[in-house]
Amino acid sequence: MSKVTIHQEADIMVITVNNPPINAGSIEVRQGLLKAIEQLTSHAQAKAAVLIGGGNTFIAGSDMKEFSQPLAEPHLPTVIAAIESCPKPVICAIHGAALGGGFELTLGCDARIALHDAVVGLPEVTLGITPGAGGTQRLPRLVGLEKSIELICSGARIKASEALGLGIVTRVVDSELLAHALELARSMIGSKSRIRDMQTPQAEDSAVLAASQKALKAGKRRPNVQQAIDLIIHSASMPIDQALALERETFQALRFSTEAKALRHQFFAERKLFKALGDIKPLPLERIAVIGAGTMGSGIAIACLSAGYQVILLDQNPSALANGVKKIEDFYASRLKSGKLPADTVTAMLSRFGHSTEWPSIAQSDLVIEAVFEDIEVKHAVFEKIQAHASSHALLASNTSYLDIDAIAAKLTDPARVFGLHFFSPAQVMKLIEIVRCQASSPSAIATGLQLAKRLGKTPVISSNSFGFIGNRVYAAYRRQCEMMLEEGAYPEQIDRVLENYGFAMGPFAVGDMSGLDIAWGMRKSQAATRNPAHRYVNIPDTLCLAGRLGRKTGFGYYQYDALTGARSVDLSVHRMIEEASQAKGITRRTFTDAEIIQRVLLVMINEIAHLATEKVVSDVTDCDVAMVNGYGFPRWCGGPVFIAREMGMDKLSSEMDQLEKVSGPGFVKAPLAAVFE
């Protein structure tokens, strides 16, 4: 079937794009559109045209797979130029989404009509590039410089109603899109209304500067954000053809950059996640019980309520339950006060919320999520209660970060319904969720976990049951390597600064202080009996904990924290503790370069990921990049450790890993590195 079809509705030509599932603007679509416009120009009976998408959407973006290779003609600007040059009006009818090149195509048309639930946007900046088919030049002519900077630099999607208010679309309708579009087309016969002929509205320099600074800050000052701002500003002073040529040149240069390639890698890695189980059907899921009303349990309850589920929060401690309920109510009260949620939505969410100290209250739940204290005996006792009171058809999930879920499942009569749902704190905010497949977990249980993640708006990765799963295991290896560098000559603030400058949300020592150093200390103590005494072990974190320096909650950890502001500052007494640790081991301290710190961190992450892949903890190694970006603050524009390894190539990676093995000492095991290239 042709990707673009045409038919006549009396005197109007209807041009339909048929390239499911998202009608991506591929080479075949561009060729079809150009041919259709040529036919419109020469067709005597056709007085105007309506351009519409087949299926569920208009054009929800370009074909991303084309971006890593030279683009074939006709390019999208050629198609848009043909629409603008055509003497007959072309009206764009938008349903679903018009994103990226799809939205730029609509801006080349003479008018835009949209269904009420349609969305439009230019997300290119989030992929390391800029709009390349006129978005930075036509949008400012409609909405002005400041609003264009906001929309383009954030990659925001806006609803049809907002687009109407901004003058982006001409009309919004509730139904019968094609019929209304035909009516609009007939009203415009004999006229053209090209955005390119408009002037960008005047703007105060101070307002443009403020919008630019805000966009740069939100965009982490990435180079393509600045380039997008520059292009938008050119729309007010540069002739449009010159500005369009510059925009295209910028787009073409950026799409071959390492940063854009890294962001595309992350895009495709995330896109495949929900396809992991193919045709396996999830179980119906509407009622969820959350066991444990602490910070994690209340956060999980909020996430589920916000996704439209019925939620029962259970905690046998009345005081703990009251605190958890208050956190949930306070959260929605704050959203209401800030205007982020309307009153009727908050009322509806809280109407689906129940809480109890009694186990029978979970009997009607489709899924029970355990979120209690991280102790295996405590969890065994909780699951015994869950099994006694939950429906025999309910799925049972543990939110553990490290513990053996197979050991939990083994004590239950039906281990097939048990799996892991590792949320990240705060659960209502963090995107990552690890879905843990136990030895006996049924495929439908894992499929249901994926469906839950999708409805919650989470980014899921699937892990086999293994200590630390994916993210915490990689993070633990990365943290240990940073602790080794402390022994060898670095200081916490240097390592944190270098990694934060690289793009990490926080350095490992600031993270440790925030979460509490006693958490990792407890894990190390639980492993002490099985630790090989011949392996290198850095005792600096233990020394801090023994001194009562547990992080922010005690006012001291790797850093000192101001009691009023919470601001962190360097603590020279920590320097002395580190120096004494080096001296006790006979280590001569040395200076580290920023590049060396980054290199060692990236290499140890890659090595641990190779171990995970070799041990079949992950089925697709790129899931590890998804986990590190969405759960551990790894800079998205760097792609992830797997992407970096593949850019390095096997020879260079293996050579540098040999050096890391030497400096890391006993206990470091070089993984089969081929696993990260598969």
C-alpha positions as CSV (number, residue, x, y, z in Angstrom):
1,M,0.0,0.0,0.0
2,S,1.2,3.5,-0.9
3,K,2.4,5.6,2.1
4,V,0.5,8.6,0.7
5,T,-2.9,8.3,-1.0
6,I,-5.1,10.9,-2.6
7,H,-8.8,11.1,-3.3
8,Q,-11.3,13.8,-4.3
9,E,-14.1,15.2,-2.1
10,A,-15.8,17.2,-4.9
11,D,-13.4,20.2,-5.4
12,I,-11.1,19.4,-2.6
13,M,-8.2,16.9,-2.8
14,V,-7.7,14.8,0.3
15,I,-4.0,13.8,0.9
16,T,-3.7,11.0,3.4
17,V,-0.5,9.7,5.0
18,N,-0.5,6.0,5.7
19,N,2.7,4.9,7.5
20,P,1.6,3.1,10.7
21,P,2.1,3.1,13.6
22,I,3.0,6.8,13.9
23,N,3.0,7.9,10.2
24,A,6.7,8.7,10.5
25,G,7.9,11.1,7.9
26,S,10.1,8.6,6.0
27,I,11.5,8.9,2.5
28,E,8.5,7.2,1.0
29,V,6.2,9.6,2.8
30,R,8.1,12.6,1.6
31,Q,8.1,11.3,-1.9
32,G,4.4,10.7,-1.8
33,L,3.6,14.1,-0.4
34,L,5.7,15.9,-3.0
35,K,4.0,13.9,-5.8
36,A,0.6,14.7,-4.3
37,I,1.4,18.5,-4.2
38,E,2.5,18.3,-7.8
39,Q,-0.8,16.7,-8.7
40,L,-2.7,19.3,-6.7
41,T,-1.0,22.1,-8.7
42,S,-1.8,20.6,-12.1
43,H,-5.3,19.2,-11.3
44,A,-7.9,21.6,-12.6
45,Q,-10.8,20.2,-10.6
46,A,-8.9,20.4,-7.2
47,K,-9.2,23.9,-5.8
48,A,-7.6,23.2,-2.5
49,A,-6.3,20.3,-0.4
50,V,-6.6,18.8,3.0
51,L,-3.6,17.0,4.4
52,I,-4.5,14.4,7.0
53,G,-3.0,11.3,8.7
54,G,-4.5,7.9,8.5
55,G,-5.0,5.7,11.6
56,N,-4.5,7.2,15.0
57,T,-2.3,10.1,14.4
58,F,-1.1,12.8,12.0
59,I,2.7,12.6,11.7
60,A,4.3,11.9,15.1
61,G,7.9,12.6,14.0
62,S,10.4,11.8,11.4
63,D,11.9,8.3,10.8
64,M,14.7,8.4,13.4
65,K,16.5,5.5,11.8
66,E,17.3,7.8,8.8
67,F,19.1,10.2,11.1
68,S,22.4,8.2,11.3
69,Q,22.9,8.2,7.5
70,P,22.7,10.7,4.7
71,L,19.1,11.7,4.2
72,A,17.6,10.9,0.8
73,E,15.8,13.4,-1.4
74,P,13.3,14.9,-1.2
75,H,14.2,16.4,2.2
76,L,11.3,17.8,4.2
77,P,12.1,21.4,3.5
78,T,11.6,20.6,-0.2
79,V,8.1,19.2,0.5
80,I,7.3,22.3,2.6
81,A,8.6,24.6,-0.1
82,A,6.3,22.9,-2.6
83,I,3.3,23.4,-0.4
84,E,4.1,27.1,0.0
85,S,4.8,27.5,-3.7
86,C,1.6,25.7,-4.7
87,P,-1.0,28.4,-5.8
88,K,-3.8,26.4,-4.1
89,P,-4.3,26.4,-0.3
90,V,-3.4,23.3,1.7
91,I,-5.1,22.8,5.0
92,C,-3.6,20.5,7.6
93,A,-6.0,18.4,9.7
94,I,-4.3,17.3,12.9
95,H,-5.4,14.4,15.2
96,G,-3.2,12.4,17.6
97,A,0.2,14.1,17.4
98,A,2.0,16.4,15.1
99,L,5.6,16.3,16.4
100,G,9.0,17.3,15.0
101,G,9.0,17.2,11.2
102,G,5.2,16.5,11.4
103,F,4.6,19.8,13.2
104,E,7.0,21.6,10.8
105,L,5.0,20.3,7.9
106,T,1.8,21.7,9.4
107,L,3.5,25.1,9.7
108,G,4.2,25.0,6.0
109,C,0.5,24.7,5.3
110,D,-2.0,27.6,4.9
111,A,-4.1,26.7,7.9
112,R,-4.3,24.1,10.7
113,I,-7.4,22.5,12.2
114,A,-7.1,20.1,15.1
115,L,-9.2,17.6,17.1
116,H,-9.5,18.8,20.8
117,D,-7.2,16.0,22.1
118,A,-4.4,16.5,19.5
119,V,-0.9,17.6,20.6
120,V,1.8,19.5,18.7
121,G,5.5,20.1,19.5
122,L,9.1,20.2,18.4
123,P,11.1,17.7,20.5
124,E,14.3,17.9,18.4
125,V,16.3,19.6,21.1
126,T,15.8,16.7,23.4
127,L,17.5,14.5,20.8
128,G,20.7,16.7,20.6
129,I,19.7,18.5,17.4
130,T,17.5,21.5,16.5
131,P,14.4,21.7,14.2
132,G,15.6,21.4,10.7
133,A,12.6,22.1,8.4
134,G,11.6,25.6,9.4
135,G,10.5,25.2,13.0
136,T,12.8,27.8,14.4
137,Q,11.6,30.3,11.7
138,R,7.9,29.7,11.3
139,L,6.9,29.2,14.9
140,P,8.3,32.6,16.1
141,R,6.2,34.3,13.4
142,L,3.1,32.9,15.1
143,V,3.9,33.0,18.8
144,G,6.9,35.4,19.2
145,L,10.5,34.9,20.3
146,E,10.1,34.3,24.0
147,K,7.4,31.6,23.6
148,S,9.3,30.0,20.8
149,I,12.4,29.7,22.9
150,E,10.3,28.2,25.7
151,L,8.6,25.6,23.5
152,I,11.5,24.6,21.2
153,C,14.2,24.5,23.9
154,S,12.0,22.4,26.2
155,G,10.7,20.1,23.5
156,A,7.3,20.7,25.0
157,R,4.1,19.1,23.7
158,I,1.1,21.4,23.9
159,K,-2.6,20.5,23.6
160,A,-4.8,21.8,20.8
161,S,-6.6,24.2,23.1
162,E,-3.3,25.9,24.0
163,A,-2.2,25.9,20.4
164,L,-5.4,27.6,19.5
165,G,-4.8,30.3,22.1
166,L,-1.3,30.9,20.7
167,G,-2.6,31.2,17.2
168,I,-0.8,28.0,16.0
169,V,-4.0,26.3,14.9
170,T,-6.9,28.0,13.2
171,R,-9.7,26.0,14.7
172,V,-10.3,23.1,17.2
173,V,-13.1,20.7,16.8
174,D,-14.5,17.9,18.9
175,S,-15.3,15.4,16.1
176,E,-15.7,15.0,12.3
177,L,-12.2,16.4,11.7
178,L,-12.2,15.7,7.9
179,A,-15.6,17.3,7.4
180,H,-14.6,20.4,9.2
181,A,-11.3,20.5,7.4
182,L,-13.1,20.3,4.0
183,E,-15.3,23.2,5.1
184,L,-12.3,25.3,6.1
185,A,-10.5,24.4,2.8
186,R,-13.5,25.5,0.7
187,S,-13.6,28.8,2.6
188,M,-10.0,29.5,1.6
189,I,-10.3,28.6,-2.1
190,G,-8.5,31.3,-4.1
191,S,-6.3,32.5,-1.2
192,K,-3.0,31.5,0.4
193,S,-1.9,32.2,4.0
194,R,1.8,31.5,4.3
195,I,3.5,31.8,7.7
196,R,6.8,32.6,5.9
197,D,5.2,35.9,4.7
198,M,4.6,37.1,8.3
199,Q,6.9,39.1,10.4
200,T,8.1,37.9,13.8
201,P,6.5,40.1,16.5
202,Q,8.8,42.7,18.1
203,A,10.2,41.7,21.5
204,E,12.0,43.5,24.3
205,D,15.7,42.4,24.4
206,S,15.5,41.9,28.2
207,A,12.5,39.5,27.8
208,V,14.3,37.5,25.1
209,L,17.5,37.3,27.3
210,A,15.4,36.1,30.3
211,A,13.7,33.5,28.2
212,S,17.1,32.4,26.8
213,Q,18.8,32.1,30.2
214,K,15.9,30.1,31.6
215,A,16.0,27.7,28.6
216,L,19.7,27.3,28.8
217,K,19.5,26.5,32.5
218,A,16.8,23.9,32.0
219,G,18.7,22.5,29.0
220,K,21.9,22.0,31.0
221,R,23.5,24.5,28.7
222,R,23.9,21.9,26.0
223,P,25.4,23.4,22.8
224,N,22.3,22.6,20.6
225,V,20.1,24.5,23.0
226,Q,22.2,27.7,22.5
227,Q,22.1,27.0,18.7
228,A,18.3,26.7,18.8
229,I,18.0,30.0,20.6
230,D,20.3,31.7,18.1
231,L,18.2,30.4,15.2
232,I,15.0,31.5,16.8
233,I,16.3,35.0,17.3
234,H,17.5,35.2,13.7
235,S,13.8,34.9,12.7
236,A,13.3,38.5,13.7
237,S,16.2,40.0,11.7
238,M,17.5,37.6,9.0
239,P,15.7,37.1,5.6
240,I,13.7,33.9,5.9
241,D,15.5,32.0,3.1
242,Q,18.9,32.8,4.6
243,A,17.7,31.8,8.1
244,L,16.1,28.5,6.8
245,A,19.4,27.6,5.1
246,L,21.3,28.3,8.3
247,E,18.8,26.2,10.3
248,R,19.2,23.3,7.9
249,E,23.0,23.5,8.0
250,T,22.9,23.5,11.8
251,F,20.5,20.5,11.9
252,Q,22.6,18.5,9.4
253,A,25.8,19.2,11.4
254,L,24.2,18.3,14.8
255,R,22.6,15.1,13.7
256,F,26.0,13.5,13.1
257,S,27.4,14.7,16.5
258,T,28.3,12.2,19.2
259,E,25.8,13.8,21.5
260,A,22.9,13.4,19.1
261,K,24.0,9.8,18.4
262,A,24.0,9.1,22.1
263,L,20.5,10.6,22.6
264,R,19.2,8.5,19.7
265,H,20.8,5.4,21.3
266,Q,18.9,6.2,24.5
267,F,15.7,6.9,22.6
268,F,15.7,3.5,20.9
269,A,16.8,1.7,24.1
270,E,13.8,3.1,26.0
271,R,11.4,2.7,23.1
272,K,11.9,-1.1,23.0
273,L,11.3,-1.7,26.7
274,F,7.5,-2.3,26.5
275,K,8.0,-4.8,23.7
276,A,10.1,-7.1,25.8
277,L,7.4,-9.8,26.2
278,G,5.9,-9.7,22.8
279,D,2.3,-11.1,22.7
280,I,2.1,-12.2,26.4
281,K,-1.0,-10.6,27.9
282,P,-0.9,-8.7,31.2
283,L,-3.5,-9.6,33.9
284,P,-6.3,-7.1,34.7
285,L,-5.2,-4.7,37.3
286,E,-7.3,-2.0,39.0
287,R,-6.9,-2.5,42.8
288,I,-3.5,-2.2,44.4
289,A,-2.5,-2.8,48.0
290,V,0.7,-1.2,49.3
291,I,2.2,-2.8,52.5
292,G,4.2,-0.3,54.5
293,A,3.4,3.4,55.0
294,G,6.9,4.7,55.1
295,T,8.5,7.1,52.6
296,M,8.7,4.5,49.9
297,G,5.3,3.0,50.5
298,S,3.5,6.3,50.6
299,G,5.4,7.3,47.4
300,I,4.3,4.1,45.6
301,A,0.7,4.8,46.7
302,I,0.8,8.3,45.3
303,A,2.2,7.0,42.0
304,C,-0.6,4.4,41.7
305,L,-3.3,6.9,42.7
306,S,-2.1,9.4,40.2
307,A,-2.3,6.7,37.5
308,G,-6.0,6.0,38.3
309,Y,-5.7,2.9,40.4
310,Q,-7.7,2.1,43.5
311,V,-5.2,1.9,46.4
312,I,-5.3,0.5,49.9
313,L,-2.3,1.4,52.1
314,L,-1.7,-1.0,55.0
315,D,0.6,-0.6,58.0
316,Q,0.0,-2.4,61.3
317,N,1.6,0.5,63.2
318,P,-1.2,3.1,63.6
319,S,1.3,5.9,64.0
320,A,3.3,4.9,60.9
321,L,0.0,4.6,58.9
322,A,-1.2,8.0,60.1
323,N,2.2,9.6,58.9
324,G,1.9,7.8,55.6
325,V,-1.7,9.0,55.0
326,K,-0.7,12.5,55.9
327,K,2.2,12.5,53.4
328,I,-0.3,11.4,50.7
329,E,-2.9,14.0,51.6
330,D,-0.2,16.7,51.9
331,F,1.1,15.8,48.5
332,Y,-2.2,16.3,46.8
333,A,-3.0,19.4,48.8
334,S,0.3,20.9,47.6
335,R,-0.5,20.0,44.0
336,L,-3.9,21.7,44.4
337,K,-2.5,24.8,45.9
338,S,0.2,25.2,43.2
339,G,-2.5,24.8,40.5
340,K,-0.9,21.6,39.1
341,L,-4.0,19.6,39.7
342,P,-7.7,20.9,39.7
343,A,-9.9,20.3,42.7
344,D,-12.1,17.7,41.0
345,T,-9.0,15.6,40.0
346,V,-7.7,15.7,43.6
347,T,-11.1,14.7,45.0
348,A,-11.3,11.8,42.5
349,M,-7.8,10.5,43.4
350,L,-8.4,10.6,47.1
351,S,-11.8,8.9,46.7
352,R,-9.9,5.9,45.4
353,F,-7.6,5.8,48.4
354,G,-8.1,3.7,51.5
355,H,-5.9,2.8,54.5
356,S,-6.0,0.2,57.2
357,T,-4.1,-1.6,59.9
358,E,-6.0,-4.8,59.3
359,W,-4.8,-7.5,56.9
360,P,-8.3,-8.6,55.6
361,S,-8.5,-5.1,53.8
362,I,-6.2,-6.4,51.1
363,A,-8.5,-9.3,50.1
364,Q,-9.9,-7.6,46.9
365,S,-6.6,-6.4,45.6
366,D,-5.3,-7.5,42.2
367,L,-1.7,-6.6,43.1
368,V,0.0,-6.4,46.5
369,I,3.3,-4.4,46.7
370,E,5.4,-5.0,49.8
371,A,7.5,-1.9,50.8
372,V,8.6,-2.6,54.3
373,F,12.0,-2.5,56.1
374,E,14.9,-4.1,54.1
375,D,15.3,-7.2,56.2
376,I,14.7,-10.7,54.9
377,E,13.1,-12.0,58.1
378,V,10.7,-9.0,58.2
379,K,9.8,-9.6,54.6
380,H,9.2,-13.3,55.1
381,A,6.8,-12.5,57.9
382,V,5.0,-9.9,55.8
383,F,4.6,-12.3,52.8
384,E,3.2,-14.9,55.1
385,K,0.5,-12.5,56.1
386,I,-0.1,-11.4,52.5
387,Q,-0.5,-15.0,51.4
388,A,-3.0,-15.6,54.1
389,H,-5.2,-12.6,53.3
390,A,-4.7,-11.7,49.6
391,S,-6.8,-13.3,46.8
392,S,-5.3,-16.4,45.4
393,H,-5.3,-14.7,42.0
394,A,-3.5,-11.5,43.2
395,L,0.1,-10.9,42.0
396,L,2.6,-10.3,44.8
397,A,5.6,-7.9,44.4
398,S,8.5,-6.9,46.6
399,N,10.1,-3.5,46.5
400,T,13.4,-4.7,47.8
401,S,16.6,-3.1,46.6
402,Y,19.1,-5.9,47.3
403,L,17.4,-9.0,48.9
404,D,16.8,-12.4,47.3
405,I,13.3,-12.4,46.0
406,D,13.6,-16.1,45.1
407,A,14.1,-16.8,48.8
408,I,10.9,-14.9,49.6
409,A,8.9,-16.7,46.8
410,A,10.2,-20.1,47.8
411,K,8.2,-20.0,51.1
412,L,4.9,-19.3,49.3
413,T,2.5,-21.9,47.9
414,D,2.4,-20.2,44.4
415,P,5.8,-18.6,43.6
416,A,4.7,-18.0,40.0
417,R,2.8,-14.9,41.1
418,V,5.8,-13.3,42.9
419,F,8.1,-10.8,41.2
420,G,10.1,-7.7,42.0
421,L,9.0,-4.1,41.6
422,H,12.0,-2.0,42.6
423,F,10.8,1.7,42.7
424,F,13.4,4.5,43.2
425,S,12.9,7.2,45.8
426,P,10.9,9.3,45.7
427,A,8.7,6.8,44.0
428,Q,6.1,9.3,42.8
429,V,8.9,11.2,41.0
430,M,11.7,8.9,39.8
431,K,11.1,7.5,36.3
432,L,13.0,4.2,36.6
433,I,11.5,1.0,37.9
434,E,13.2,-2.4,37.9
435,I,10.9,-5.3,37.2
436,V,12.6,-8.4,38.7
437,R,12.0,-11.8,37.2
438,C,12.3,-14.6,39.7
439,Q,13.0,-18.2,38.8
440,A,9.3,-19.1,39.1
441,S,7.7,-15.8,38.0
442,S,5.1,-16.3,35.4
443,P,5.4,-14.4,32.1
444,S,2.0,-12.9,32.7
445,A,3.3,-11.5,36.0
446,I,6.2,-9.8,34.3
447,A,3.9,-8.5,31.5
448,T,1.6,-7.1,34.2
449,G,4.5,-5.3,35.8
450,L,5.4,-3.8,32.4
451,Q,1.7,-2.7,31.9
452,L,1.8,-1.1,35.4
453,A,5.0,0.7,34.7
454,K,3.5,2.1,31.4
455,R,0.4,3.3,33.2
456,L,2.5,4.9,36.0
457,G,4.5,6.7,33.4
458,K,7.7,4.9,34.5
459,T,10.6,3.7,32.5
460,P,11.0,-0.1,33.2
461,V,14.0,-2.4,32.9
462,I,13.7,-6.2,33.4
463,S,16.3,-7.9,35.6
464,S,16.8,-11.4,36.7
465,N,16.9,-11.9,40.4
466,S,20.5,-11.0,41.4
467,F,22.1,-9.1,44.3
468,G,21.6,-5.4,43.5
469,F,19.7,-6.2,40.3
470,I,20.9,-3.9,37.6
471,G,21.2,-0.3,38.8
472,N,22.4,-0.8,42.4
473,R,25.0,-3.4,41.3
474,V,26.5,-1.0,38.7
475,Y,26.3,1.9,41.2
476,A,28.0,-0.1,44.0
477,A,30.9,-0.9,41.6
478,Y,31.2,2.7,40.6
479,R,31.1,3.9,44.2
480,R,33.8,1.4,45.2
481,Q,36.1,2.7,42.5
482,C,35.6,6.2,43.7
483,E,36.4,5.1,47.2
484,M,39.6,3.5,45.9
485,M,40.5,6.9,44.3
486,L,40.1,8.5,47.8
487,E,42.7,6.1,49.1
488,E,45.1,6.9,46.2
489,G,45.0,10.7,46.5
490,A,41.6,12.2,45.5
491,Y,39.2,13.9,47.9
492,P,35.3,13.6,47.9
493,E,34.7,17.2,46.7
494,Q,37.1,16.7,43.7
495,I,35.4,13.5,42.5
496,D,31.9,14.9,43.0
497,R,32.8,18.1,41.2
498,V,34.3,16.3,38.2
499,L,31.4,13.9,37.8
500,E,28.8,16.7,38.2
501,N,30.7,18.8,35.6
502,Y,30.6,15.7,33.3
503,G,26.8,15.8,33.7
504,F,25.9,13.4,36.6
505,A,23.0,14.8,38.7
506,M,25.2,14.3,41.8
507,G,28.5,12.9,42.7
508,P,28.7,9.6,44.7
509,F,29.7,11.1,48.0
510,A,27.0,13.8,47.9
511,V,24.5,11.0,47.1
512,G,25.8,8.9,49.9
513,D,25.4,11.7,52.4
514,M,21.9,12.4,51.1
515,S,20.7,8.8,51.4
516,G,22.5,8.1,54.6
517,L,25.9,6.4,54.8
518,D,24.6,3.8,57.3
519,I,22.5,2.2,54.5
520,A,25.5,1.0,52.5
521,W,27.3,0.3,55.8
522,G,24.6,-2.1,56.8
523,M,24.9,-3.9,53.5
524,R,28.7,-4.2,53.9
525,K,28.3,-5.6,57.4
526,S,25.9,-8.2,56.1
527,Q,28.5,-9.3,53.5
528,A,31.5,-9.2,55.8
529,A,31.5,-12.9,56.6
530,T,31.6,-13.9,52.9
531,R,34.1,-11.2,51.8
532,N,37.4,-12.5,50.6
533,P,40.1,-11.1,52.9
534,A,42.6,-11.0,50.0
535,H,40.4,-8.5,48.1
536,R,41.0,-4.8,48.3
537,Y,38.6,-3.2,50.7
538,V,38.4,0.5,51.4
539,N,37.4,1.2,55.0
540,I,37.1,4.9,54.8
541,P,33.2,4.8,54.6
542,D,33.2,2.5,57.7
543,T,35.4,4.9,59.6
544,L,33.0,7.8,58.9
545,C,30.0,5.7,60.1
546,L,31.9,4.6,63.3
547,A,32.5,8.3,64.0
548,G,28.7,9.0,63.7
549,R,29.1,10.8,60.4
550,L,26.0,9.3,58.6
551,G,25.4,12.2,56.2
552,R,22.8,15.0,56.0
553,K,20.7,13.5,58.7
554,T,23.5,13.9,61.3
555,G,24.9,17.1,59.8
556,F,28.1,15.4,58.9
557,G,29.2,12.8,56.4
558,Y,31.7,13.2,53.6
559,Y,30.8,16.9,53.9
560,Q,29.6,19.2,56.7
561,Y,26.1,20.6,56.4
562,D,24.8,23.9,57.6
563,A,22.0,23.4,60.2
564,L,19.8,26.1,58.8
565,T,20.3,26.0,55.1
566,G,21.5,22.5,54.6
567,A,24.4,23.8,52.4
568,R,27.3,21.4,52.1
569,S,30.9,22.5,52.6
570,V,34.3,20.7,52.7
571,D,35.3,19.3,56.0
572,L,39.0,19.1,56.5
573,S,38.6,16.5,59.3
574,V,37.4,14.1,56.6
575,H,40.5,14.9,54.6
576,R,42.6,13.9,57.6
577,M,40.7,10.7,58.0
578,I,41.2,9.8,54.3
579,E,44.9,10.7,54.6
580,E,45.3,8.5,57.7
581,A,43.6,5.6,55.8
582,S,46.1,5.9,53.0
583,Q,49.0,6.1,55.4
584,A,47.8,3.0,57.3
585,K,47.9,1.0,54.0
586,G,51.3,2.4,52.9
587,I,49.8,4.2,49.9
588,T,51.6,7.2,48.6
589,R,49.0,9.7,47.7
590,R,49.1,11.4,44.3
591,T,47.2,14.0,42.2
592,F,44.3,12.9,40.0
593,T,43.3,14.7,36.8
594,D,39.7,15.2,36.0
595,A,40.0,13.0,32.9
596,E,41.4,10.1,34.9
597,I,38.5,10.2,37.4
598,I,36.0,10.1,34.6
599,Q,37.8,7.4,32.8
600,R,38.0,5.1,35.8
601,V,34.3,5.6,36.6
602,L,33.1,4.9,33.1
603,L,35.4,1.8,32.8
604,V,34.2,0.3,36.0
605,M,30.6,0.8,35.0
606,I,31.2,-0.8,31.6
607,N,33.0,-3.7,33.3
608,E,30.1,-4.4,35.7
609,I,27.6,-4.2,32.9
610,A,29.6,-6.8,31.0
611,H,29.4,-9.0,34.0
612,L,25.6,-8.5,34.2
613,A,25.2,-9.4,30.6
614,T,27.4,-12.4,30.8
615,E,25.5,-13.7,33.9
616,K,22.2,-13.1,32.0
617,V,21.0,-10.7,34.7
618,V,19.9,-8.6,31.7
619,S,18.6,-9.9,28.4
620,D,19.5,-6.7,26.5
621,V,22.6,-4.9,27.6
622,T,21.3,-1.5,26.5
623,D,18.8,-1.8,29.4
624,C,21.7,-0.9,31.6
625,D,22.1,2.4,29.9
626,V,18.4,3.1,30.4
627,A,18.8,2.3,34.1
628,M,21.8,4.5,34.7
629,V,20.2,7.5,32.9
630,N,16.8,7.2,34.4
631,G,17.7,6.1,37.9
632,Y,21.2,7.2,38.7
633,G,21.7,10.6,37.2
634,F,24.0,9.5,34.3
635,P,23.9,12.3,31.7
636,R,21.5,11.4,29.0
637,W,23.5,13.2,26.3
638,C,26.4,10.8,26.9
639,G,24.2,7.8,26.0
640,G,25.2,5.5,28.9
641,P,28.2,3.2,29.6
642,V,27.3,0.7,26.9
643,F,27.1,3.5,24.2
644,I,30.5,4.8,25.4
645,A,32.0,1.3,25.2
646,R,30.8,0.8,21.7
647,E,32.1,4.2,20.6
648,M,35.5,3.3,22.1
649,G,35.7,0.0,20.3
650,M,36.9,-3.4,21.6
651,D,40.7,-2.8,21.2
652,K,40.8,0.5,23.1
653,L,38.3,-0.7,25.7
654,S,40.2,-3.8,26.4
655,S,43.5,-2.0,26.7
656,E,42.1,0.6,29.1
657,M,40.4,-2.1,31.2
658,D,43.7,-3.9,31.6
659,Q,45.1,-0.7,33.2
660,L,42.0,-0.4,35.4
661,E,42.5,-4.0,36.6
662,K,46.1,-3.1,37.6
663,V,45.2,0.0,39.7
664,S,42.1,-1.5,41.2
665,G,44.0,-4.4,42.8
666,P,42.8,-7.8,44.1
667,G,39.1,-8.4,43.8
668,F,38.6,-6.6,40.5
669,V,37.7,-9.1,37.8
670,K,37.8,-8.1,34.2
671,A,34.6,-9.2,32.5
672,P,34.2,-10.7,29.0
673,L,33.9,-7.3,27.3
674,A,32.4,-8.7,24.1
675,A,29.1,-8.8,26.0
676,V,28.6,-5.0,25.7
677,F,28.9,-5.2,21.9
678,E,26.2,-7.8,21.5
